[in-house]
């Protein structure tokens, strides 16, 4: 069975008569959501395209990329032959995603707004709006798959391992997944491009978007400085205690970061890495070389963990985990701590685990769920020599 046949079989199991199913597709103006709408239309579903405007990204020249994306959605929907609408969630996005984003940076952490955006906006506000439009389901251009087993929904990795986006979808629940469709999760990215080109879709060769969810590509340091005051401070060698230079503000640096420190060429000549941050003294600690214990941890505490299955697993749990997007799976053991928190013990020490980021758990192809990295258990105390 090829990937398109697998998609057809999956949809037929959940929706035996597509003509009676209205699907509202979240369309970004990119090729992935365009092909999502096309495939559903070809399958016979009653498809409606909706463009979400979640951020006012008008630049200093009065150019708004959201308007350009909305125009691309209009063109594609006209090509496919489906109606389209635009909804504005700017206030909801600011309140539910961006405020969280800023709060995490204030706390010296590195947030993952895409996870929150999926939970609160795409499968929250957008899902609710779609239901108001008479939708039976919503579809997005995520590279992920869904299977219904014993009345429960399982979230599976996308077939294209380079594009799999279950990492960003781990916070969804059964109610949200029961209304979700991921039509391109059975496809490789080149196949998505090929389908778009075969049908002459306007977005077939459009560049993929990158950057923060809905905020897009921009000078991140400049953007963040508009909302949070930068407080420069000392950059200190965690081994010798020597001040190596000045940092522009702790919020601009991520644990394990190598680029942009401006202190290369000293000491042994090896690269320097961000080892830790001290908010009280406004100090950025760095270390030379990537073998020092201050860069490694043996475990973490995960907070706010969501289990996709309605049945919590039996503990201790042996599974794999990702601590950042596109990272190879790592073996871990989970033990409950109470109040949605879990102790995650690594099979092997891990480098640059970052508080605020997501830790996501897997059993083979199945995404079990995940949470936020709250605390990191270092290989040795950060100040040890």
VOBA-1610 file (N, C-alpha, C; in pm, whole numbers, padded with zeros to 5 digits, always signed):
BEGIN
Unk+00085-00120+00000Unk+00000+00000+00000Unk+00088+00124+00000Unk+00070+00214-00100Unk+00150+00337-00100Unk+00089+00439-00004Unk+00157+00551+00009Unk+00115+00650+00109Unk-00021+00710+00081Unk-00052+00737-00047Unk-00183+00792-00080Unk-00294+00690-00055Unk-00266+00564-00082Unk-00365+00460-00052Unk-00386+00447+00097Unk-00278+00463+00174Unk-00289+00458+00320Unk-00375+00573+00370Unk-00358+00691+00310Unk-00441+00806+00346Unk-00587+00777+00318Unk-00615+00725+00198Unk-00753+00695+00159Unk-00817+00594+00255Unk-00741+00489+00289Unk-00793+00388+00380Unk-00822+00446+00517Unk-00731+00535+00563Unk-00750+00597+00694Unk-00874+00685+00697Unk-00894+00765+00592Unk-01010+00854+00587Unk-01139+00776+00572Unk-01136+00667+00493Unk-01257+00588+00474Unk-01302+00523+00604Unk-01205+00487+00689Unk-01239+00426+00818Unk-01312+00525+00907Unk-01264+00649+00910Unk-01324+00749+00996Unk-01446+00816+00933Unk-01446+00831+00801Unk-01553+00904+00731Unk-01597+00824+00607Unk-01683+00725+00628Unk-01722+00637+00515Unk-01793+00710+00400Unk-01859+00823+00429Unk-01926+00898+00322Unk-01877+01043+00325Unk-01765+01072+00256Unk-01705+01205+00260Unk-01799+01317+00216Unk-01891+01286+00126Unk-01980+01391+00074Unk-02067+01453+00182Unk-02080+01382+00293Unk-02164+01431+00403Unk-02080+01493+00515Unk-01951+01509+00489Unk-01860+01559+00593Unk-01802+01693+00549Unk-01829+01797+00629Unk-01770+01928+00601Unk-01638+01941+00677Unk-01532+01973+00603Unk-01400+01989+00662Unk-01353+02132+00638Unk-01322+02202+00744Unk-01265+02336+00734Unk-01113+02323+00743Unk-01045+02369+00641Unk-00900+02358+00634Unk-00835+02489+00677Unk-00745+02480+00774Unk-00667+02596+00813Unk-00560+02620+00709Unk-00574+02728+00633Unk-00484+02754+00520Unk-00394+02873+00550Unk-00264+02850+00535Unk-00165+02952+00568Unk-00117+03029+00447Unk-00152+02981+00327Unk-00097+03038+00206Unk+00027+02966+00160Unk+00059+02852+00226Unk+00174+02771+00189Unk+00133+02647+00112Unk+00232+02573+00065Unk+00204+02456-00019Unk+00142+02342+00061Unk+00182+02324+00187Unk+00131+02212+00265Unk-00020+02219+00286Unk-00069+02336+00330Unk-00213+02349+00352Unk-00288+02353+00219Unk-00223+02401+00114Unk-00288+02401-00018Unk-00314+02258-00065Unk-00214+02172-00053Unk-00230+02032-00094Unk-00326+01960+00000Unk-00327+01997+00126Unk-00425+01940+00220Unk-00566+01963+00170Unk-00597+02086+00132Unk-00731+02118+00082Unk-00759+02045-00049Unk-00660+02038-00137Unk-00678+01971-00265Unk-00709+01823-00247Unk-00633+01754-00162Unk-00654+01610-00142Unk-00792+01582-00085Unk-00837+01665+00009Unk-00969+01644+00068Unk-01078+01668-00036Unk-01061+01769-00118Unk-01157+01796-00225Unk-01164+01677-00321Unk-01047+01622-00356Unk-01042+01507-00446Unk-01106+01383-00384Unk-01103+01374-00252Unk-01163+01261-00182Unk-01315+01274-00172Unk-01368+01392-00208Unk-01512+01411-00208Unk-01569+01480-00087Unk-01483+01533-00001Unk-01531+01604+00118Unk-01585+01742+00080Unk-01673+01794+00164Unk-01723+01931+00152Unk-01620+02020+00220Unk-01536+02084+00139Unk-01418+02153+00192Unk-01437+02304+00192Unk-01397+02367+00302Unk-01398+02512+00315Unk-01259+02556+00360Unk-01203+02655+00294Unk-01072+02707+00334Unk-01087+02827+00424Unk-01005+02833+00528Unk-01007+02947+00620Unk-00864+02993+00646Unk-00840+03121+00629Unk-00711+03181+00659Unk-00719+03249+00795Unk-00623+03217+00883Unk-00620+03277+01016Unk-00520+03392+01019Unk-00566+03508+01059Unk-00475+03621+01081Unk-00456+03635+01232Unk-00336+03603+01276Unk-00310+03600+01420Unk-00207+03702+01467Unk-00152+03776+01371Unk-00049+03873+01410Unk-00047+03986+01309Unk-00035+04109+01358Unk-00021+04224+01269Unk+00127+04239+01236Unk+00165+04191+01116Unk+00306+04192+01082Unk+00340+04299+00978Unk+00265+04408+00977Unk+00296+04517+00885Unk+00433+04574+00917Unk+00520+04584+00814Unk+00655+04634+00839Unk+00660+04786+00827Unk+00783+04839+00838Unk+00798+04985+00837Unk+00763+05048+00704Unk+00749+04965+00600Unk+00713+05016+00468Unk+00563+04997+00439Unk+00488+04950+00541Unk+00345+04930+00523Unk+00309+04800+00454Unk+00409+04711+00438Unk+00384+04583+00372Unk+00346+04479+00477Unk+00236+04409+00455Unk+00188+04307+00547Unk+00194+04171+00478Unk+00282+04083+00525Unk+00294+03952+00461Unk+00167+03870+00479Unk+00090+03897+00586Unk-00035+03824+00606Unk-00132+03852+00491Unk-00131+03973+00441Unk-00218+04005+00327Unk-00175+03929+00203Unk-00044+03914+00184Unk+00006+03838+00071Unk-00033+03691+00084Unk-00021+03637+00206Unk-00059+03498+00229Unk-00208+03477+00209Unk-00289+03572+00255Unk-00434+03562+00237Unk-00470+03563+00089Unk-00398+03642+00011Unk-00422+03645-00133Unk-00385+03512-00197Unk-00278+03448-00150Unk-00241+03316-00200Unk-00348+03212-00166Unk-00405+03223-00047Unk-00515+03133-00009Unk-00633+03152-00103Unk-00666+03277-00132Unk-00778+03304-00223Unk-00754+03241-00360Unk-00633+03258-00411Unk-00600+03203-00543Unk-00613+03051-00544Unk-00557+02987-00442Unk-00559+02840-00436Unk-00701+02788-00421Unk-00778+02851-00335Unk-00917+02807-00316Unk-00997+02822-00445Unk-00973+02928-00518Unk-01040+02944-00648Unk-00996+02835-00745Unk-00868+02799-00742Unk-00819+02692-00829Unk-00884+02558-00795Unk-00894+02531-00665Unk-00951+02403-00620Unk-01102+02400-00637Unk-01162+02519-00624Unk-01308+02528-00633Unk-01377+02512-00500Unk-01323+02578-00398Unk-01384+02572-00265Unk-01401+02714-00212Unk-01499+02735-00124Unk-01516+02868-00063Unk-01406+02894+00038Unk-01382+03021+00070Unk-01277+03055+00165Unk-01321+03175+00248Unk-01267+03182+00368Unk-01296+03291+00460Unk-01167+03332+00529Unk-01171+03448+00592Unk-01061+03494+00676Unk-01115+03519+00816Unk-01043+03471+00917Unk-01081+03498+01056Unk-00965+03568+01125Unk-00997+03652+01220Unk-00895+03729+01290Unk-00888+03684+01435Unk-00772+03626+01473Unk-00749+03583+01611Unk-00633+03659+01674Unk-00609+03781+01629Unk-00495+03856+01680Unk-00499+03872+01832Unk-00617+03909+01886Unk-00627+03930+02031Unk-00610+03798+02106Unk-00674+03693+02054Unk-00664+03562+02120Unk-00520+03511+02119Unk-00452+03532+02007Unk-00313+03490+01997Unk-00226+03567+02097Unk-00248+03696+02105Unk-00169+03778+02197Unk-00191+03733+02341Unk-00318+03711+02378Unk-00352+03677+02515Unk-00306+03536+02555Unk-00322+03440+02463Unk-00300+03300+02498Unk-00163+03245+02459Unk-00098+03309+02364Unk+00031+03258+02318Unk+00144+03358+02343Unk+00124+03482+02299Unk+00234+03578+02306Unk+00264+03620+02449Unk+00163+03634+02533Unk+00188+03670+02673Unk+00268+03560+02743Unk+00235+03434+02710Unk+00311+03321+02764Unk+00456+03326+02714Unk+00471+03356+02587Unk+00602+03368+02522Unk+00689+03470+02595Unk+00635+03586+02624Unk+00709+03691+02693Unk+00738+03654+02839Unk+00640+03592+02905Unk+00658+03554+03045Unk+00771+03454+03060Unk+00782+03361+02968Unk+00889+03262+02975Unk+01026+03328+02958Unk+01036+03423+02866Unk+01163+03492+02848Unk+01197+03576+02971Unk+01098+03636+03032Unk+01123+03713+03155Unk+01180+03623+03264Unk+01135+03498+03264Unk+01178+03403+03367Unk+01311+03336+03331Unk+01374+03381+03223Unk+01503+03328+03184Unk+01495+03195+03111Unk+01375+03158+03064Unk+01358+03032+02993Unk+01343+03057+02843Unk+01346+02949+02766Unk+01333+02959+02621Unk+01205+02886+02581Unk+01097+02959+02552Unk+00968+02896+02527Unk+00955+02835+02388Unk+00852+02755+02372Unk+00818+02697+02242Unk+00675+02740+02207Unk+00658+02857+02147Unk+00524+02909+02122Unk+00443+02826+02022Unk+00511+02748+01937Unk+00438+02667+01840Unk+00349+02564+01908Unk+00396+02507+02019Unk+00316+02410+02093Unk+00190+02477+02147Unk+00207+02593+02208Unk+00093+02665+02264Unk-00001+02712+02154Unk+00055+02754+02042Unk-00027+02801+01930Unk-00116+02689+01877Unk-00060+02569+01866Unk-00141+02456+01819Unk-00254+02425+01916Unk-00222+02422+02045Unk-00324+02386+02144Unk-00432+02492+02159Unk-00389+02620+02168Unk-00483+02726+02201Unk-00549+02792+02080Unk-00477+02798+01968Unk-00529+02870+01851Unk-00579+02775+01743Unk-00490+02697+01684Unk-00530+02611+01572Unk-00632+02505+01612Unk-00613+02444+01731Unk-00705+02340+01775Unk-00788+02388+01894Unk-00792+02521+01911Unk-00874+02583+02014Unk-00971+02681+01949Unk-00924+02803+01931Unk-01008+02908+01872Unk-01053+02873+01729Unk-00959+02822+01650Unk-00993+02789+01511Unk-01092+02673+01504Unk-01071+02572+01586Unk-01165+02459+01589Unk-01304+02506+01627Unk-01313+02593+01727Unk-01443+02644+01769Unk-01511+02723+01657Unk-01435+02805+01586Unk-01489+02882+01475Unk-01536+02790+01363Unk-01459+02685+01337Unk-01496+02589+01232Unk-01628+02519+01266Unk-01645+02483+01393Unk-01770+02420+01435Unk-01888+02514+01416Unk-01863+02643+01439Unk-01968+02743+01417Unk-02006+02753+01269Unk-01909+02717+01182Unk-01935+02718+01037Unk-01995+02585+00990Unk-02032+02501+01085Unk-02095+02375+01050Unk-01998+02264+01017Unk-01873+02278+01058Unk-01773+02176+01026Unk-01792+02051+01110Unk-01759+01938+01049Unk-01751+01812+01121Unk-01608+01786+01167Unk-01514+01845+01095Unk-01372+01825+01126Unk-01293+01944+01074Unk-01171+01959+01126Unk-01077+02057+01071Unk-00955+01981+01020Unk-00888+02040+00923Unk-00766+01979+00869Unk-00657+02084+00863Unk-00535+02040+00885Unk-00420+02128+00877Unk-00310+02059+00795Unk-00209+02136+00758Unk-00100+02082+00679Unk+00015+02029+00763Unk-00015+01976+00880Unk+00089+01919+00964Unk+00132+01782+00910Unk+00259+01752+00929Unk+00311+01621+00894Unk+00297+01531+01018Unk+00179+01470+01027Unk+00146+01380+01137Unk+00033+01290+01088Unk+00006+01183+01161Unk-00101+01091+01123Unk-00189+01061+01244Unk-00311+01020+01215Unk-00405+00981+01318Unk-00458+00841+01291Unk-00472+00764+01398Unk-00538+00635+01388Unk-00637+00622+01502Unk-00752+00563+01471Unk-00853+00539+01573Unk-00849+00391+01610Unk-00825+00365+01738Unk-00810+00228+01784Unk-00887+00211+01914Unk-00980+00117+01915Unk-01060+00090+02036Unk-01126+00215+02090Unk-01175+00299+01996Unk-01245+00420+02036Unk-01156+00532+02083Unk-01025+00516+02071Unk-00929+00619+02112Unk-00848+00664+01991Unk-00804+00788+01996Unk-00724+00843+01887Unk-00577+00842+01924Unk-00496+00790+01832Unk-00352+00790+01850Unk-00289+00887+01751Unk-00191+00963+01799Unk-00116+01055+01715Unk+00013+00986+01674Unk+00031+00967+01544Unk+00148+00898+01492Unk+00240+00994+01418Unk+00367+00962+01416Unk+00463+01043+01344Unk+00428+01050+01196Unk+00463+01163+01133Unk+00449+01174+00989Unk+00545+01079+00919Unk+00507+01032+00799Unk+00591+00939+00724Unk+00726+01002+00691Unk+00726+01131+00662Unk+00850+01202+00633Unk+00917+01238+00766Unk+01020+01161+00804Unk+01084+01182+00934Unk+01151+01318+00945Unk+01188+01378+00832Unk+01250+01511+00836Unk+01149+01622+00860Unk+01021+01593+00837Unk+00917+01696+00851Unk+00817+01665+00964Unk+00831+01546+01025Unk+00737+01507+01130Unk+00716+01620+01231Unk+00588+01652+01259Unk+00557+01764+01347Unk+00480+01725+01473Unk+00484+01595+01507Unk+00416+01553+01629Unk+00476+01620+01752Unk+00602+01658+01745Unk+00666+01729+01856Unk+00584+01851+01896Unk+00527+01920+01796Unk+00452+02043+01822Unk+00303+02018+01849Unk+00261+01892+01837Unk+00119+01857+01854Unk+00093+01775+01979Unk+00196+01756+02061Unk+00184+01664+02174Unk+00086+01711+02281Unk+00049+01839+02281Unk-00038+01893+02386Unk-00187+01878+02353Unk-00220+01816+02240Unk-00360+01799+02202Unk-00425+01686+02281Unk-00557+01696+02295Unk-00630+01594+02370Unk-00722+01514+02277Unk-00792+01418+02333Unk-00878+01331+02254Unk-00990+01408+02184Unk-01049+01505+02252Unk-01158+01582+02192Unk-01108+01658+02069Unk-00989+01716+02079Unk-00933+01790+01966Unk-00896+01697+01851Unk-00834+01585+01884Unk-00793+01491+01779Unk-00912+01425+01710Unk-01022+01410+01782Unk-01140+01349+01722Unk-01198+01433+01609Unk-01162+01561+01608Unk-01210+01653+01504Unk-01100+01689+01404Unk-00982+01627+01418Unk-00867+01667+01338Unk-00843+01573+01220Unk-00782+01629+01116Unk-00737+01552+01001Unk-00601+01607+00958Unk-00510+01515+00925Unk-00376+01552+00877Unk-00350+01481+00744Unk-00410+01528+00636Unk-00405+01454+00509Unk-00267+01437+00446Unk-00169+01522+00478Unk-00039+01505+00414Unk+00060+01430+00503Unk+00014+01382+00618Unk+00103+01309+00708Unk+00153+01178+00651Unk+00084+01126+00549Unk+00125+01002+00484Unk+00223+01028+00369Unk+00259+01152+00347Unk+00340+01188+00230Unk+00478+01240+00269Unk+00573+01224+00176Unk+00702+01290+00187Unk+00686+01433+00133Unk+00766+01524+00183Unk+00757+01663+00136Unk+00773+01675-00016Unk+00869+01605-00080Unk+00878+01615-00226Unk+00750+01572-00297Unk+00678+01475-00239Unk+00551+01432-00299Unk+00446+01543-00290Unk+00448+01616-00179Unk+00355+01727-00163Unk+00382+01833-00269Unk+00508+01865-00289Unk+00545+01962-00394Unk+00501+01911-00532Unk+00524+01781-00556Unk+00491+01724-00687Unk+00341+01732-00713Unk+00260+01699-00613Unk+00114+01706-00629Unk+00071+01849-00659Unk+00130+01944-00587Unk+00095+02085-00610Unk+00130+02127-00752Unk+00245+02082-00801Unk+00286+02118-00937Unk+00199+02049-01041Unk+00162+01924-01018Unk+00078+01850-01112Unk-00056+01919-01133Unk-00109+01976-01024Unk-00240+02042-01033Unk-00226+02192-01056Unk-00103+02237-01074Unk-00081+02378-01106Unk-00118+02475-00996Unk-00107+02431-00870Unk-00143+02519-00760Unk-00048+02638-00753Unk-00104+02753-00721Unk-00029+02878-00720Unk+00088+02872-00622Unk+00074+02793-00516Unk+00175+02788-00410Unk+00276+02675-00429Unk+00274+02609-00543Unk+00356+02488-00564Unk+00504+02511-00535Unk+00556+02626-00570Unk+00699+02652-00552Unk+00726+02758-00445Unk+00625+02788-00365Unk+00642+02890-00262Unk+00734+02839-00152Unk+00824+02922-00107Unk+00919+02887-00002Unk+00846+02858+00129Unk+00893+02755+00201Unk+00835+02723+00331Unk+00861+02835+00430Unk+00765+02862+00516Unk+00783+02965+00619Unk+00864+02908+00734Unk+00939+02994+00801Unk+01015+02956+00919Unk+00996+03063+01025Unk+01056+03039+01140Unk+01047+03139+01247Unk+00938+03107+01346Unk+00912+03201+01437Unk+00813+03183+01541Unk+00674+03171+01480Unk+00593+03083+01537Unk+00457+03058+01488Unk+00381+03189+01465Unk+00344+03214+01341Unk+00267+03329+01296Unk+00342+03462+01296Unk+00455+03468+01366Unk+00533+03591+01366Unk+00631+03590+01251Unk+00678+03470+01217Unk+00757+03451+01096Unk+00903+03489+01110Unk+00965+03511+00994Unk+01108+03540+00989Unk+01134+03689+01012Unk+01220+03718+01104Unk+01259+03857+01131Unk+01382+03855+01222Unk+01442+03971+01242Unk+01554+03982+01335Unk+01499+03960+01476Unk+01525+03840+01531Unk+01461+03802+01656Unk+01503+03892+01771Unk+01632+03926+01778Unk+01680+04010+01888Unk+01611+04147+01884Unk+01602+04201+01765Unk+01537+04331+01748Unk+01389+04323+01784Unk+01324+04214+01742Unk+01183+04196+01770Unk+01157+04185+01920Unk+01235+04100+01986Unk+01213+04077+02129Unk+01238+04203+02210Unk+01335+04284+02167Unk+01370+04407+02240Unk+01256+04509+02240Unk+01161+04493+02147Unk+01046+04584+02143Unk+00951+04559+02260Unk+00958+04439+02319Unk+00864+04401+02423Unk+00929+04381+02560Unk+01056+04344+02561Unk+01125+04322+02687Unk+01253+04405+02692Unk+01274+04480+02799Unk+01397+04561+02809Unk+01519+04471+02823Unk+01619+04496+02741Unk+01743+04420+02749Unk+01830+04472+02863Unk+01895+04381+02934Unk+01981+04420+03045Unk+02117+04353+03025Unk+02212+04425+02964Unk+02345+04368+02942Unk+02412+04332+03073Unk+02504+04236+03065Unk+02577+04193+03185Unk+02704+04120+03149Unk+02765+04060+03249Unk+02894+03993+03228Unk+02876+03852+03172Unk+02972+03815+03087Unk+02982+03680+03033Unk+03103+03617+03100Unk+03080+03513+03180Unk+03183+03461+03269Unk+03216+03315+03236Unk+03345+03284+03235Unk+03391+03147+03217Unk+03353+03067+03342Unk+03270+02964+03327Unk+03220+02888+03442Unk+03330+02809+03511Unk+03442+02786+03440Unk+03553+02709+03497Unk+03647+02799+03577Unk+03692+02908+03515Unk+03793+02994+03579Unk+03735+03110+03657Unk+03609+03146+03626Unk+03550+03262+03690Unk+03590+03392+03625Unk+03667+03384+03519Unk+03715+03503+03449Unk+03604+03563+03362Unk+03592+03694+03365Unk+03497+03762+03278Unk+03553+03765+03136Unk+03476+03707+03043Unk+03523+03695+02905Unk+03468+03804+02813Unk+03366+03871+02859Unk+03306+03974+02776Unk+03172+04016+02833Unk+03090+04077+02749Unk+02958+04126+02792Unk+02851+04060+02707Unk+02738+04031+02768Unk+02623+03980+02692Unk+02520+04092+02674Unk+02434+04077+02575Unk+02338+04182+02541Unk+02209+04173+02622Unk+02192+04066+02698Unk+02069+04041+02773Unk+02046+03891+02776Unk+02020+03834+02893Unk+02010+03688+02905Unk+01904+03628+02815Unk+01799+03704+02786Unk+01689+03649+02706Unk+01731+03616+02563Unk+01842+03671+02518Unk+01885+03649+02381Unk+01967+03520+02363Unk+01994+03450+02473Unk+02084+03335+02466Unk+02014+03206+02509Unk+02051+03097+02443Unk+01995+02966+02471Unk+02106+02874+02521Unk+02075+02787+02615Unk+02176+02694+02665Unk+02231+02610+02550Unk+02362+02597+02549Unk+02427+02523+02442Unk+02459+02606+02320Unk+02416+02732+02319Unk+02440+02819+02204Unk+02589+02840+02182Unk+02627+02835+02054Unk+02768+02851+02017Unk+02792+02981+01940Unk+02698+03014+01851Unk+02716+03130+01765Unk+02680+03260+01838Unk+02746+03369+01797Unk+02706+03501+01843Unk+02757+03541+01980Unk+02854+03468+02036Unk+02904+03504+02169Unk+03014+03610+02161Unk+03085+03615+02049Unk+03185+03719+02031Unk+03309+03703+02114Unk+03341+03580+02157Unk+03461+03560+02240Unk+03549+03450+02183Unk+03535+03421+02056Unk+03616+03318+01994Unk+03763+03357+01986Unk+03848+03254+01972Unk+03989+03280+01951Unk+04072+03288+02077Unk+04008+03282+02193Unk+04085+03289+02318Unk+04102+03149+02376Unk+04182+03138+02482Unk+04199+03010+02550Unk+04257+02903+02460Unk+04195+02786+02457Unk+04245+02673+02380Unk+04215+02687+02231Unk+04132+02784+02196Unk+04091+02799+02057Unk+03966+02722+02022Unk+03917+02638+02115Unk+03792+02565+02092Unk+03674+02662+02099Unk+03560+02623+02041Unk+03441+02708+02049Unk+03394+02725+02194Unk+03329+02837+02219Unk+03266+02862+02348Unk+03116+02833+02338Unk+03057+02786+02450Unk+02916+02753+02454Unk+02851+02817+02577Unk+02723+02849+02565Unk+02647+02897+02681Unk+02621+02779+02773Unk+02666+02789+02899Unk+02650+02680+02995Unk+02531+02700+03089Unk+02509+02824+03134Unk+02397+02851+03225Unk+02373+03001+03235Unk+02261+03035+03300Unk+02227+03175+03322Unk+02196+03194+03470Unk+02238+03307+03524Unk+02204+03342+03662Unk+02125+03473+03657Unk+01993+03463+03677Unk+01907+03580+03668Unk+01934+03679+03780Unk+01969+03629+03899Unk+01990+03719+04013Unk+02108+03812+03990Unk+02216+03761+03934Unk+02335+03842+03911Unk+02344+03889+03766Unk+02247+03847+03683Unk+02245+03881+03541Unk+02375+03837+03472Unk+02417+03714+03505Unk+02543+03661+03451Unk+02516+03549+03351Unk+02586+03555+03240Unk+02581+03447+03141Unk+02709+03367+03155Unk+02695+03240+03195Unk+02812+03154+03212Unk+02840+03078+03083Unk+02967+03077+03044Unk+03008+03010+02921Unk+03120+02912+02954Unk+03140+02816+02862Unk+03245+02717+02881Unk+03309+02688+02746Unk+03439+02660+02749Unk+03510+02634+02624Unk+03514+02483+02597Unk+03478+02447+02474Unk+03473+02306+02436Unk+03339+02246+02473Unk+03301+02138+02403Unk+03168+02082+02425Unk+03169+01958+02514Unk+03280+01933+02586Unk+03288+01813+02669Unk+03270+01842+02818Unk+03261+01970+02857Unk+03254+02003+02999Unk+03120+01958+03059Unk+03125+01913+03185Unk+03004+01859+03250Unk+02892+01962+03263Unk+02925+02090+03263Unk+02822+02193+03279Unk+02724+02198+03161Unk+02759+02135+03051Unk+02671+02132+02934Unk+02579+02010+02934Unk+02600+01918+03028Unk+02529+01791+03022Unk+02442+01767+03145Unk+02334+01693+03123Unk+02242+01660+03232Unk+02205+01513+03226Unk+02159+01462+03338Unk+02123+01320+03348Unk+01973+01299+03354Unk+01898+01409+03363Unk+01754+01397+03369Unk+01690+01534+03377Unk+01558+01535+03387Unk+01484+01661+03396Unk+01352+01639+03467Unk+01292+01748+03509Unk+01155+01746+03560Unk+01065+01807+03455Unk+00966+01732+03412Unk+00869+01780+03313Unk+00742+01823+03385Unk+00694+01943+03353Unk+00573+01997+03416Unk+00461+02005+03314Unk+00337+02005+03364Unk+00220+02020+03277Unk+00212+01913+03171Unk+00247+01790+03204Unk+00249+01683+03104Unk+00108+01646+03059Unk+00092+01636+02929Unk-00034+01593+02868Unk-00014+01453+02810Unk-00103+01360+02849Unk-00105+01227+02789Unk-00215+01223+02685Unk-00180+01191+02562Unk-00278+01192+02454Unk-00384+01084+02475Unk-00343+00969+02520Unk-00439+00864+02551Unk-00518+00903+02675Unk-00648+00869+02681Unk-00726+00899+02802Unk-00682+00814+02921Unk-00606+00710+02895Unk-00559+00622+03001Unk-00412+00651+03030Unk-00384+00699+03148Unk-00245+00727+03185Unk-00168+00597+03191Unk-00043+00595+03144Unk+00034+00470+03143Unk+00070+00423+03282Unk+00108+00296+03292Unk+00153+00240+03418Unk+00300+00275+03438Unk+00333+00318+03559Unk+00468+00365+03586Unk+00548+00263+03666Unk+00683+00269+03651Unk+00761+00359+03565Unk+00745+00325+03417Unk+00755+00427+03332Unk+00739+00409+03189Unk+00876+00412+03121Unk+00899+00314+03036Unk+01018+00314+02950Unk+00972+00356+02811Unk+01033+00460+02758Unk+00996+00508+02625Unk+01112+00588+02568Unk+01089+00655+02458Unk+01191+00748+02405Unk+01138+00890+02415Unk+01228+00985+02402Unk+01187+01125+02414Unk+01270+01212+02321Unk+01210+01325+02286Unk+01280+01432+02215Unk+01278+01555+02305Unk+01391+01623+02312Unk+01401+01744+02393Unk+01407+01868+02306Unk+01417+01847+02175Unk+01412+01956+02078Unk+01367+01896+01946Unk+01314+01982+01860Unk+01262+01936+01731Unk+01376+01878+01646Unk+01345+01770+01576Unk+01437+01699+01486Unk+01552+01628+01556Unk+01549+01624+01688Unk+01651+01549+01760Unk+01622+01399+01749Unk+01724+01315+01734Unk+01701+01170+01738Unk+01642+01129+01874Unk+01558+01028+01873Unk+01496+00981+01998Unk+01602+00936+02097Unk+01576+00964+02226Unk+01665+00923+02334Unk+01586+00839+02433Unk+01648+00731+02483Unk+01582+00646+02580Unk+01568+00713+02715Unk+01450+00701+02777Unk+01425+00762+02908Unk+01335+00671+02992Unk+01334+00699+03122Unk+01242+00634+03216Unk+01165+00744+03288Unk+01032+00730+03297Unk+00947+00832+03358Unk+00887+00781+03488Unk+00886+00871+03588Unk+00823+00842+03716Unk+00739+00962+03757Unk+00616+00940+03806Unk+00529+01054+03843Unk+00574+01122+03971Unk+00559+01255+03973Unk+00590+01334+04092Unk+00466+01399+04151Unk+00354+01390+04078Unk+00230+01452+04123Unk+00204+01585+04056Unk+00077+01624+04049Unk+00036+01753+03991Unk+00083+01771+03847Unk+00081+01663+03770Unk+00117+01672+03629Unk+00265+01682+03602Unk+00348+01660+03705Unk+00493+01666+03688Unk+00551+01525+03689Unk+00661+01507+03615Unk+00723+01376+03605Unk+00875+01389+03608Unk+00938+01290+03670Unk+01083+01280+03669Unk+01122+01201+03545Unk+01209+01259+03462Unk+01253+01195+03339Unk+01403+01167+03352Unk+01438+01038+03358Unk+01577+00997+03374Unk+01629+00950+03239Unk+01743+01004+03197Unk+01800+00972+03066Unk+01882+00843+03072Unk+01877+00767+02964Unk+01964+00650+02952Unk+02110+00693+02941Unk+02133+00807+02878Unk+02268+00861+02861Unk+02262+01011+02880Unk+02369+01074+02933Unk+02368+01220+02952Unk+02336+01293+02822Unk+02262+01403+02836Unk+02219+01482+02721Unk+02275+01623+02730Unk+02308+01678+02613Unk+02369+01810+02607Unk+02264+01921+02590Unk+02285+02029+02662Unk+02209+02153+02644Unk+02058+02136+02651Unk+02011+02066+02754Unk+01866+02058+02778Unk+01821+02195+02829Unk+01715+02248+02769Unk+01678+02388+02789Unk+01542+02404+02858Unk+01537+02458+02979Unk+01409+02486+03045Unk+01320+02575+02959Unk+01191+02541+02955Unk+01096+02615+02874Unk+01062+02544+02745Unk+01155+02462+02697Unk+01129+02385+02575Unk+01041+02264+02606Unk+00995+02197+02503Unk+00908+02081+02520Unk+00989+01953+02527Unk+00946+01860+02612Unk+00995+01723+02609Unk+00877+01638+02565Unk+00897+01559+02461Unk+00787+01483+02401Unk+00822+01335+02402Unk+00724+01252+02440Unk+00747+01109+02462Unk+00687+01026+02349Unk+00758+00917+02315Unk+00716+00831+02205Unk+00727+00683+02242Unk+00637+00605+02184Unk+00647+00460+02186Unk+00647+00416+02040Unk+00765+00403+01983Unk+00774+00373+01840Unk+00719+00489+01758Unk+00618+00460+01676Unk+00558+00562+01590Unk+00457+00648+01664Unk+00414+00605+01781Unk+00307+00673+01854Unk+00362+00782+01945Unk+00306+00902+01931Unk+00339+01011+02022Unk+00251+00996+02146Unk+00312+00976+02260Unk+00238+00953+02384Unk+00188+01082+02447Unk+00261+01189+02425Unk+00230+01318+02487Unk+00359+01389+02523Unk+00350+01482+02614Unk+00470+01555+02653Unk+00437+01670+02746Unk+00539+01745+02782Unk+00521+01857+02872Unk+00632+01959+02854Unk+00646+02047+02951Unk+00747+02153+02947Unk+00864+02117+03037Unk+00985+02137+02987Unk+01105+02114+03069Unk+01110+02222+03176Unk+01092+02180+03302Unk+01085+02276+03412Unk+01219+02289+03483Unk+01281+02177+03513Unk+01412+02177+03579Unk+01503+02076+03511Unk+01631+02104+03516Unk+01730+02015+03455Unk+01820+01960+03565Unk+01843+01829+03564Unk+01929+01764+03664Unk+02068+01746+03602Unk+02160+01830+03647Unk+02292+01836+03585Unk+02375+01711+03616Unk+02468+01686+03525Unk+02560+01574+03544Unk+02641+01593+03673Unk+02681+01716+03695Unk+02746+01757+03820Unk+02698+01899+03850Unk+02712+01948+03971Unk+02673+02087+03999Unk+02738+02181+03900Unk+02660+02280+03853Unk+02705+02368+03747Unk+02836+02439+03779Unk+02863+02464+03907Unk+02984+02536+03943Unk+03103+02447+03972Unk+03085+02313+03961Unk+03195+02222+03994Unk+03306+02228+03892Unk+03426+02198+03936Unk+03540+02198+03846Unk+03595+02056+03833
//
